[in-house]
Amino acid sequence: MNINIKVYLYSKGTKFLQSGSFPVVNSEFNKDPDWTAAIATYEWIQQIKNNFAASEDFRIDQVIYNEDNDITELVKKVTPKF
């Protein structure tokens, strides 16, 4: 299944919006939709940071999935697995 994600970010003194549709595993989404969406969003934000050479002032202002689910704080709590 796919979810629609909008991320409002700040970097290099500028606010910007990125949005897209991303696949998630149905079983994981059914167990915990917000956390599953947060992990997918975190991974995407890491790609955005790399592609745009984010500056030290980079921040996540807001994250919404499927139009009305605000998961901003959850995304900020995701930590990478090494």
C-alpha positions as CSV (number, residue, x, y, z in Angstrom):
1,M,0.0,0.0,0.0
2,N,1.1,3.6,-0.5
3,I,0.8,6.6,1.8
4,N,0.9,10.2,0.9
5,I,3.5,12.3,2.8
6,K,4.0,16.0,3.0
7,V,7.1,17.3,4.8
8,Y,7.7,21.0,5.7
9,L,11.4,21.6,6.1
10,Y,13.8,24.4,6.7
11,S,17.3,24.7,5.4
12,K,19.7,27.4,4.4
13,G,17.3,30.1,5.6
14,T,14.4,28.8,3.5
15,K,11.2,26.9,4.3
16,F,10.2,24.4,1.7
17,L,7.6,21.6,1.1
18,Q,8.3,18.2,-0.4
19,S,5.5,15.7,-1.0
20,G,5.1,12.3,-2.5
21,S,3.6,8.8,-2.3
22,F,5.5,6.0,-0.6
23,P,5.1,2.3,-0.2
24,V,4.7,0.8,3.2
25,V,4.2,-2.9,4.3
26,N,0.5,-3.5,4.9
27,S,1.0,-5.7,8.0
28,E,3.3,-3.1,9.6
29,F,0.9,-0.3,8.8
30,N,-2.1,-2.1,10.2
31,K,-0.2,-2.8,13.5
32,D,1.0,0.8,13.9
33,P,0.2,3.2,11.1
34,D,1.7,6.3,12.6
35,W,5.1,4.7,13.5
36,T,5.2,2.9,10.1
37,A,4.6,6.3,8.4
38,A,7.2,7.9,10.6
39,I,9.9,5.4,9.6
40,A,9.1,5.8,5.9
41,T,9.2,9.6,6.3
42,Y,12.5,9.6,8.2
43,E,14.2,7.5,5.5
44,W,12.9,9.9,2.8
45,I,14.0,13.0,4.8
46,Q,17.5,11.5,4.9
47,Q,17.5,11.3,1.1
48,I,16.3,14.9,0.9
49,K,19.1,16.0,3.2
50,N,21.7,14.2,1.1
51,N,20.3,15.4,-2.3
52,F,20.0,19.1,-1.2
53,A,23.2,19.2,0.9
54,A,21.3,20.4,3.9
55,S,22.9,23.0,6.0
56,E,23.5,23.0,9.8
57,D,20.2,24.9,10.3
58,F,18.2,22.0,8.8
59,R,15.0,21.2,10.7
60,I,11.7,19.4,10.3
61,D,8.8,21.8,10.8
62,Q,5.9,19.5,10.1
63,V,5.1,16.1,8.7
64,I,1.6,15.0,7.6
65,Y,0.6,11.8,6.0
66,N,-2.7,10.9,4.2
67,E,-3.8,14.5,4.4
68,D,-4.6,14.9,8.2
69,N,-2.3,12.7,10.3
70,D,0.4,14.9,11.9
71,I,3.4,12.7,12.9
72,T,6.0,15.5,13.3
73,E,7.1,14.5,16.8
74,L,7.3,10.8,15.9
75,V,9.5,11.4,12.9
76,K,11.9,13.4,15.2
77,K,12.1,10.4,17.5
78,V,13.1,7.9,14.8
79,T,16.8,6.9,15.1
80,P,18.8,5.1,12.5
81,K,19.7,1.4,13.0
82,F,23.4,0.6,12.5
